[in-house]
Amino acid sequence: MKAIEDNLIHDSLVYRYRTSDGALDGLVGEEGTFNMCSFWYVECLSRAGDLKKARFYFEKMLGYANHLGLYAEELGTQAEHLGNFPQAFTHLALISAAYDIDRRLSARTT
């Protein structure tokens, strides 16, 4: 998680890889942050016991949904939705992160 925090996170959003370091992916244009990775990171924080940070990042991610609550595959530099839309895998990662946070928060109150 430390390597992810140091290399792939920008303002709570997670890149799946960085092309800015000279790595070539063979695609034209810039790579946005990958929403599925952002929700996976939230779940990792939750599972690691950092519920405060997990919840903060989760709630921040909720703010990036469109007016219907849907997500694309990526978010661009201006928070524009890029790639496949709606992206089913992103929504599965959202549900999984929400479930884990809820389960751990509920366990603390019982």
DSSP file (Angstrom, degrees, kcal/mol; ACC not computed):
  #  RESIDUE AA STRUCTURE BP1 BP2  ACC     N-H-->O    O-->H-N    N-H-->O    O-->H-N    TCO  KAPPA ALPHA  PHI   PSI    X-CA   Y-CA   Z-CA
    1    1 A M     >        0   0    0      0, 0.0     4,-2.8     0, 0.0     5,-0.2   0.000 360.0 360.0 360.0 -32.9    0.0    0.0    0.0
    2    2 A K  H  >  +     0   0    0      1,-0.2     4,-2.6     2,-0.2     5,-0.2   0.920 360.0  49.8 -62.0 -43.4    2.9    2.3    0.7
    3    3 A A  H  > S+     0   0    0      2,-0.2     4,-2.0     1,-0.2     5,-0.4   0.889 111.2  49.5 -63.2 -39.1    4.1    1.9   -2.9
    4    4 A I  H  >>S+     0   0    0      2,-0.2     4,-2.7     1,-0.2     5,-0.9   0.941 112.2  47.7 -64.0 -46.9    0.7    2.7   -4.2
    5    5 A E  H  <5S+     0   0    0     -4,-2.8     4,-0.4     1,-0.2    -2,-0.2   0.901 116.2  44.3 -60.3 -41.3    0.4    5.8   -2.0
    6    6 A D  H  <5S+     0   0    0     -4,-2.6    -1,-0.2    -5,-0.2    -2,-0.2   0.796 130.2  18.9 -74.5 -29.0    3.9    7.0   -3.1
    7    7 A N  H  <5S+     0   0    0     -4,-2.0    -3,-0.2    -5,-0.2    -2,-0.2   0.695 127.2  32.9-118.6 -24.4    3.5    6.3   -6.8
    8    8 A L  T  <5S+     0   0    0     -4,-2.7     7,-3.0    -5,-0.4     2,-0.4   0.517  89.2  91.6-120.7  -5.8   -0.1    5.9   -8.0
    9    9 A I  E   < +A   14   0A   0     -5,-0.9     2,-0.4    -4,-0.4     5,-0.2  -0.789  38.9 176.8-101.2 135.3   -2.3    8.2   -5.9
   10   10 A H  E >  S-A   13   0A   0      3,-3.0     3,-2.0    -2,-0.4    23,-0.0  -0.943  78.2 -26.7-131.9 111.7   -3.2   11.7   -6.8
   11   11 A D  T 3  S-     0   0    0     -2,-0.4     3,-0.1     1,-0.3    -1,-0.0   0.905 126.7 -47.2  50.3  50.3   -5.7   13.5   -4.4
   12   12 A S  T 3  S+     0   0    0      1,-0.2     2,-0.3    -7,-0.1    -1,-0.3   0.324 117.0 113.0  77.3  -4.7   -7.3   10.1   -3.3
   13   13 A L  E <   -A   10   0A   0     -3,-2.0    -3,-3.0    28,-0.0     2,-0.5  -0.788  58.8-139.6-100.0 143.3   -7.6    8.9   -6.9
   14   14 A V  E     -A    9   0A   0     -2,-0.3    20,-2.6    20,-0.3    24,-0.3  -0.872   4.5-151.3-112.0 129.1   -5.5    5.9   -8.1
   15   15 A Y        -     0   0    0     -7,-3.0    18,-0.2    -2,-0.5     3,-0.1  -0.655  14.5-141.8 -84.1 149.3   -3.8    5.4  -11.4
   16   16 A R  S    S-     0   0    0     16,-0.4     2,-0.3     1,-0.4    -1,-0.1   0.766  85.1 -14.6 -82.3 -24.5   -3.4    1.9  -12.6
   17   17 A Y  S    S-     0   0    0     -9,-0.1     2,-0.5   -10,-0.0    -1,-0.4  -0.954  70.7-114.9-163.1 165.0    0.1    2.9  -13.9
   18   18 A R        +     0   0    0     -2,-0.3     5,-0.4    -3,-0.1     3,-0.2  -0.930  21.0 177.7-111.5 123.9    2.0    6.0  -14.6
   19   19 A T  S >  S+     0   0    0     -2,-0.5     3,-1.5     1,-0.2    -1,-0.1   0.578  74.4  80.3 -92.6 -12.0    3.0    7.0  -18.1
   20   20 A S  T 3  S+     0   0    0      1,-0.3    -1,-0.2     2,-0.1     4,-0.0   0.679  81.8  65.6 -68.4 -16.4    4.6   10.2  -16.9
   21   21 A D  T 3  S-     0   0    0     -3,-0.2    -1,-0.3     2,-0.1     3,-0.1   0.249 128.6 -91.5 -89.1  13.3    7.7    8.4  -15.8
   22   22 A G  S <  S+     0   0    0     -3,-1.5     2,-0.2     1,-0.3    -2,-0.1   0.388  81.0 141.9  95.3  -3.6    8.5    7.5  -19.4
   23   23 A A        -     0   0    0     -5,-0.4     2,-0.5     1,-0.0    -1,-0.3  -0.539  42.2-143.5 -72.1 135.5    6.7    4.2  -19.5
   24   24 A L        +     0   0    0     -2,-0.2    -1,-0.0     1,-0.1    -4,-0.0  -0.863  23.8 177.8-103.7 131.6    5.0    3.6  -22.9
   25   25 A D        -     0   0    0     -2,-0.5    -1,-0.1     2,-0.2     3,-0.1   0.443  46.2-119.5-108.5  -2.1    1.6    1.9  -23.1
   26   26 A G  S    S+     0   0    0      1,-0.3     2,-0.3     0, 0.0    -2,-0.1   0.519  74.8 118.7  80.0   4.7    1.2    2.2  -26.8
   27   27 A L        -     0   0    0      2,-0.1     2,-0.3     1,-0.0    -1,-0.3  -0.784  65.1-119.2-106.4 149.1   -2.0    4.3  -26.5
   28   28 A V  S    S+     0   0    0     -2,-0.3     2,-0.1    -3,-0.1    -1,-0.0  -0.638  75.0  16.9 -82.5 140.7   -2.6    7.8  -27.7
   29   29 A G  S    S-     0   0    0     -2,-0.3     2,-0.3     2,-0.1    -2,-0.1  -0.266  97.4 -46.2  94.5 179.8   -3.5   10.4  -25.1
   30   30 A E        -     0   0    0     -2,-0.1     2,-0.5     1,-0.0    -2,-0.1  -0.622  48.1-123.0 -91.4 147.5   -3.2   10.6  -21.3
   31   31 A E        -     0   0    0     -2,-0.3   -12,-0.1    -4,-0.1     2,-0.1  -0.763  27.9-150.7 -86.1 130.0   -4.2    7.9  -18.9
   32   32 A G        -     0   0    0     -2,-0.5   -16,-0.4     1,-0.2    44,-0.2  -0.335  35.0 -74.7 -88.0 177.4   -6.7    9.0  -16.3
   33   33 A T  E     -B   75   0B   0     42,-2.1    42,-2.1   -18,-0.2     2,-0.7  -0.497  49.9-122.0 -70.3 148.2   -7.1    7.7  -12.8
   34   34 A F  E  >  -B   74   0B   0    -20,-2.6     4,-1.9    40,-0.2     3,-0.4  -0.836  15.0-155.5-101.4 111.4   -8.8    4.3  -12.8
   35   35 A N  H  > S+     0   0    0     38,-1.6     4,-2.2    -2,-0.7     5,-0.2   0.844  92.4  54.9 -58.6 -38.7  -12.0    4.2  -10.8
   36   36 A M  H  > S+     0   0    0     37,-0.5     4,-2.4     1,-0.2    -1,-0.3   0.919 108.5  49.5 -61.6 -41.8  -11.9    0.5  -10.1
   37   37 A C  H  > S+     0   0    0     -3,-0.4     4,-2.5     2,-0.2    -1,-0.2   0.873 107.8  54.7 -64.6 -36.5   -8.4    0.9   -8.6
   38   38 A S  H  X S+     0   0    0     -4,-1.9     4,-1.9   -24,-0.3    -1,-0.2   0.923 111.3  43.9 -63.4 -43.4   -9.6    3.8   -6.5
   39   39 A F  H  X S+     0   0    0     -4,-2.2     4,-2.2     2,-0.2    -2,-0.2   0.861 111.7  53.9 -70.7 -34.4  -12.4    1.7   -5.0
   40   40 A W  H  X S+     0   0    0     -4,-2.4     4,-2.4    -5,-0.2    -2,-0.2   0.916 107.8  51.0 -62.0 -41.8  -10.0   -1.2   -4.5
   41   41 A Y  H  X S+     0   0    0     -4,-2.5     4,-2.5     2,-0.2    -2,-0.2   0.907 107.3  53.3 -62.7 -41.4   -7.7    1.0   -2.6
   42   42 A V  H  X S+     0   0    0     -4,-1.9     4,-2.3     1,-0.2    -1,-0.2   0.929 110.0  47.9 -57.6 -45.8  -10.5    2.2   -0.4
   43   43 A E  H  X S+     0   0    0     -4,-2.2     4,-2.9     1,-0.2    -2,-0.2   0.892 109.2  53.2 -65.0 -38.3  -11.3   -1.5    0.4
   44   44 A C  H  X S+     0   0    0     -4,-2.4     4,-1.8     2,-0.2    -1,-0.2   0.911 108.7  50.2 -61.7 -41.9   -7.6   -2.2    1.1
   45   45 A L  H  <>S+     0   0    0     -4,-2.5     5,-2.2     2,-0.2     4,-0.4   0.923 111.9  48.4 -60.6 -44.0   -7.6    0.7    3.6
   46   46 A S  H ><5S+     0   0    0     -4,-2.3     3,-1.4     1,-0.2    -2,-0.2   0.935 111.7  48.0 -61.9 -47.4  -10.7   -0.7    5.2
   47   47 A R  H 3<5S+     0   0    0     -4,-2.9    -1,-0.2     1,-0.3    -2,-0.2   0.789 108.1  56.1 -65.6 -27.2   -9.3   -4.2    5.5
   48   48 A A  T 3<5S-     0   0    0     -4,-1.8    -1,-0.3    -5,-0.2    -2,-0.2   0.526 121.5-108.5 -81.7  -5.9   -6.1   -2.7    6.9
   49   49 A G  T < 5S+     0   0    0     -3,-1.4     2,-1.5    -4,-0.4     3,-0.3   0.458  82.6 125.3  95.9   1.2   -8.1   -1.1    9.7
   50   50 A D     >< +     0   0    0     -5,-2.2     4,-2.4     1,-0.2     5,-0.2  -0.540  24.7 157.6 -91.6  70.4   -7.8    2.5    8.6
   51   51 A L  H  >  +     0   0    0     -2,-1.5     4,-2.7     1,-0.2     5,-0.2   0.822  66.1  57.8 -67.5 -32.7  -11.5    3.1    8.5
   52   52 A K  H  > S+     0   0    0     -3,-0.3     4,-2.1     2,-0.2    -1,-0.2   0.954 113.0  38.7 -63.2 -49.0  -11.3    6.9    8.8
   53   53 A K  H  > S+     0   0    0      2,-0.2     4,-2.7     1,-0.2     5,-0.3   0.894 115.6  53.7 -67.9 -40.3   -9.2    7.2    5.7
   54   54 A A  H  X S+     0   0    0     -4,-2.4     4,-2.5     1,-0.2    -2,-0.2   0.925 111.3  45.4 -59.8 -45.4  -11.2    4.5    3.9
   55   55 A R  H  X S+     0   0    0     -4,-2.7     4,-2.8     2,-0.2     5,-0.2   0.903 112.3  51.2 -66.9 -40.9  -14.4    6.3    4.6
   56   56 A F  H  X S+     0   0    0     -4,-2.1     4,-2.0    -5,-0.2    -2,-0.2   0.945 114.0  43.2 -61.1 -48.7  -13.0    9.7    3.6
   57   57 A Y  H  X S+     0   0    0     -4,-2.7     4,-2.4     2,-0.2    -2,-0.2   0.883 114.1  52.2 -65.0 -38.4  -11.7    8.4    0.3
   58   58 A F  H  X S+     0   0    0     -4,-2.5     4,-2.0    -5,-0.3    -2,-0.2   0.945 110.9  45.8 -62.6 -48.5  -14.9    6.5   -0.4
   59   59 A E  H  X S+     0   0    0     -4,-2.8     4,-0.9     1,-0.2    -1,-0.2   0.859 111.5  53.1 -65.0 -34.5  -17.1    9.5    0.2
   60   60 A K  H >< S+     0   0    0     -4,-2.0     3,-0.7    -5,-0.2     4,-0.3   0.917 107.7  51.3 -65.0 -42.3  -14.8   11.6   -2.0
   61   61 A M  H >< S+     0   0    0     -4,-2.4     3,-1.9     1,-0.2     4,-0.3   0.864 101.1  62.0 -62.0 -36.3  -15.2    9.0   -4.8
   62   62 A L  H >< S+     0   0    0     -4,-2.0     3,-1.2     1,-0.3    -1,-0.2   0.833  95.6  62.0 -58.9 -30.6  -18.9    9.2   -4.5
   63   63 A G  T << S+     0   0    0     -4,-0.9    -1,-0.3    -3,-0.7    -2,-0.2   0.641  94.7  62.0 -70.0 -14.5  -18.7   12.9   -5.4
   64   64 A Y  T <  S+     0   0    0     -3,-1.9    -1,-0.2    -4,-0.3    -2,-0.2   0.500  79.3 107.9 -90.6  -4.4  -17.2   11.9   -8.8
   65   65 A A  S <  S-     0   0    0     -3,-1.2     6,-0.2    -4,-0.3    -3,-0.0  -0.293  73.9-112.2 -66.8 157.1  -20.3   10.0   -9.9
   66   66 A N    >   -     0   0    0      4,-2.4     3,-2.2     1,-0.1    -1,-0.1  -0.140  46.1 -78.7 -78.9-173.8  -22.4   11.5  -12.6
   67   67 A H  T 3  S+     0   0    0      1,-0.3    -1,-0.1     2,-0.1    -2,-0.1   0.651 134.4  49.8 -64.8 -14.8  -26.0   12.7  -12.0
   68   68 A L  T 3  S-     0   0    0      2,-0.1    -1,-0.3     0, 0.0     3,-0.1   0.390 120.2-106.9-100.0   0.8  -27.3    9.1  -12.1
   69   69 A G  S <  S+     0   0    0     -3,-2.2     2,-0.2     1,-0.3    -2,-0.1   0.682  76.6 135.4  82.2  18.4  -24.6    7.8   -9.7
   70   70 A L        -     0   0    0     -6,-0.0    -4,-2.4    16,-0.0     2,-0.3  -0.657  40.3-150.1-104.0 157.6  -22.7    6.1  -12.5
   71   71 A Y        -     0   0    0     -2,-0.2    16,-2.3    -6,-0.2    20,-0.1  -0.926   5.2-141.9-125.2 148.0  -19.0    5.9  -13.2
   72   72 A A        -     0   0    0     -2,-0.3    13,-0.2     2,-0.2    11,-0.2  -0.294  42.1 -94.1 -87.4-175.7  -16.9    5.5  -16.3
   73   73 A E  S    S+     0   0    0     11,-1.4   -38,-1.6     9,-0.7   -37,-0.5   0.873 102.5  14.2 -68.5 -39.3  -13.7    3.5  -16.4
   74   74 A E  E     -BC  34  82B   0      8,-2.3     8,-2.5   -40,-0.2     2,-0.4  -0.874  64.0-133.4-135.3 163.6  -11.5    6.5  -15.7
   75   75 A L  E     -BC  33  81B   0    -42,-2.1   -42,-2.1    -2,-0.3     6,-0.2  -0.988  25.7-142.5-117.1 132.3  -11.5   10.1  -14.5
   76   76 A G    >   -     0   0    0      4,-3.0     3,-1.9    -2,-0.4   -43,-0.1  -0.135  38.4 -84.3 -81.4-176.7   -9.5   12.7  -16.4
   77   77 A T  T 3  S+     0   0    0      1,-0.3    -1,-0.1     2,-0.1   -45,-0.0   0.707 132.3  45.6 -65.9 -20.8   -7.6   15.6  -15.0
   78   78 A Q  T 3  S-     0   0    0      2,-0.1    -1,-0.3     0, 0.0     3,-0.1   0.050 124.8-101.0-107.0  23.3  -10.8   17.7  -14.9
   79   79 A A  S <  S+     0   0    0     -3,-1.9     2,-0.2     1,-0.2    -2,-0.1   0.684  73.0 152.9  64.1  21.7  -12.8   14.9  -13.3
   80   80 A E        -     0   0    0      1,-0.1    -4,-3.0    -5,-0.0     2,-0.4  -0.575  51.8-108.1 -79.6 145.6  -14.4   14.1  -16.7
   81   81 A H  E     -C   75   0B   0     -2,-0.2     2,-0.3    -6,-0.2    -6,-0.2  -0.597  43.2-176.4 -76.8 128.0  -15.5   10.6  -17.3
   82   82 A L  E     +C   74   0B   0     -8,-2.5    -8,-2.3    -2,-0.4    -9,-0.7  -0.878  38.5   8.0-124.3 154.5  -13.3    8.7  -19.7
   83   83 A G  S    S+     0   0    0     -2,-0.3    -2,-0.0   -10,-0.2     4,-0.0  -0.327 107.5  10.8  81.0-158.8  -13.3    5.3  -21.3
   84   84 A N  S    S-     0   0    0    -12,-0.1   -11,-1.4    -2,-0.1     3,-0.2  -0.272  78.7-131.4 -59.7 136.5  -16.1    2.7  -21.1
   85   85 A F  S    S+     0   0    0      1,-0.3   -13,-0.2   -13,-0.2     2,-0.1  -0.991  84.6  17.6-145.6 133.3  -19.3    4.1  -19.6
   86   86 A P  S    S-     0   0    0      0, 0.0     2,-0.8     0, 0.0    -1,-0.3   0.719  85.4-154.8 -70.7 153.5  -21.0    2.9  -17.5
   87   87 A Q     >  -     0   0    0    -16,-2.3     4,-1.6    -3,-0.2     3,-0.3  -0.849   7.6-164.2-102.2 109.0  -18.2    0.6  -16.3
   88   88 A A  H  > S+     0   0    0     -2,-0.8     4,-2.1     1,-0.2     5,-0.2   0.883  87.8  55.6 -60.7 -41.9  -19.6   -2.5  -14.5
   89   89 A F  H  > S+     0   0    0      1,-0.2     4,-2.2     2,-0.2    -1,-0.2   0.872 105.0  53.6 -62.8 -35.8  -16.3   -3.5  -12.9
   90   90 A T  H  > S+     0   0    0     -3,-0.3     4,-2.2     1,-0.2    -1,-0.2   0.917 108.9  49.1 -61.6 -42.8  -16.0    0.0  -11.3
   91   91 A H  H  X S+     0   0    0     -4,-1.6     4,-2.3     2,-0.2    -2,-0.2   0.851 108.9  52.4 -69.1 -33.6  -19.5   -0.5   -9.8
   92   92 A L  H  X S+     0   0    0     -4,-2.1     4,-2.4     2,-0.2    -1,-0.2   0.906 110.0  48.9 -65.3 -40.7  -18.6   -3.9   -8.5
   93   93 A A  H  X S+     0   0    0     -4,-2.2     4,-2.4     2,-0.2    -2,-0.2   0.880 109.7  52.6 -65.8 -37.7  -15.6   -2.4   -6.8
   94   94 A L  H  X S+     0   0    0     -4,-2.2     4,-2.7     2,-0.2     5,-0.2   0.944 110.9  46.6 -60.2 -48.8  -17.7    0.3   -5.3
   95   95 A I  H  X S+     0   0    0     -4,-2.3     4,-2.6     1,-0.2    -2,-0.2   0.911 112.5  49.9 -61.5 -43.7  -20.2   -2.2   -3.9
   96   96 A S  H  X S+     0   0    0     -4,-2.4     4,-2.2     2,-0.2    -1,-0.2   0.909 112.8  46.5 -63.2 -43.2  -17.4   -4.3   -2.4
   97   97 A A  H  X S+     0   0    0     -4,-2.4     4,-2.5     2,-0.2     5,-0.2   0.924 113.4  49.0 -65.1 -44.3  -15.7   -1.3   -0.8
   98   98 A A  H  X S+     0   0    0     -4,-2.7     4,-2.6     1,-0.2     5,-0.2   0.911 111.2  50.2 -61.7 -42.6  -19.0   -0.1    0.6
   99   99 A Y  H  X S+     0   0    0     -4,-2.6     4,-2.7    -5,-0.2    -1,-0.2   0.925 111.8  47.1 -62.1 -45.8  -19.8   -3.5    2.0
  100  100 A D  H  X S+     0   0    0     -4,-2.2     4,-2.3     2,-0.2     5,-0.2   0.922 113.4  47.3 -66.1 -43.3  -16.4   -3.9    3.7
  101  101 A I  H  X S+     0   0    0     -4,-2.5     4,-2.7     2,-0.2     5,-0.2   0.944 114.3  47.6 -61.2 -47.2  -16.5   -0.4    5.3
  102  102 A D  H  X S+     0   0    0     -4,-2.6     4,-2.7    -5,-0.2     5,-0.2   0.916 111.2  50.9 -60.7 -44.2  -20.1   -1.0    6.5
  103  103 A R  H  X S+     0   0    0     -4,-2.7     4,-1.8    -5,-0.2    -1,-0.2   0.913 114.1  43.6 -60.7 -43.6  -19.3   -4.4    7.9
  104  104 A R  H  X S+     0   0    0     -4,-2.3     4,-1.2     2,-0.2    -2,-0.2   0.880 114.6  48.4 -73.8 -37.2  -16.3   -3.1    9.8
  105  105 A L  H  X S+     0   0    0     -4,-2.7     4,-0.9    -5,-0.2     3,-0.2   0.902 111.9  50.2 -67.2 -40.0  -18.1    0.0   11.1
  106  106 A S  H >X S+     0   0    0     -4,-2.7     4,-0.6    -5,-0.2     3,-0.5   0.873 106.8  55.4 -65.6 -36.5  -21.0   -2.1   12.2
  107  107 A A  H 3< S+     0   0    0     -4,-1.8     3,-0.5     1,-0.2    -1,-0.2   0.809 103.8  55.3 -65.9 -30.0  -18.7   -4.5   14.1
  108  108 A R  H 3< S+     0   0    0     -4,-1.2    -1,-0.2    -3,-0.2    -2,-0.2   0.764 107.1  49.4 -73.9 -24.8  -17.3   -1.6   16.0
  109  109 A T  H <<        0   0    0     -4,-0.9    -1,-0.2    -3,-0.5    -2,-0.2   0.503 360.0 360.0 -94.5  -4.2  -20.7   -0.5   17.3
  110  110 A T     <        0   0    0     -4,-0.6    -1,-0.2    -3,-0.5    -2,-0.1   0.444 360.0 360.0-102.2 360.0  -21.9   -3.9   18.5
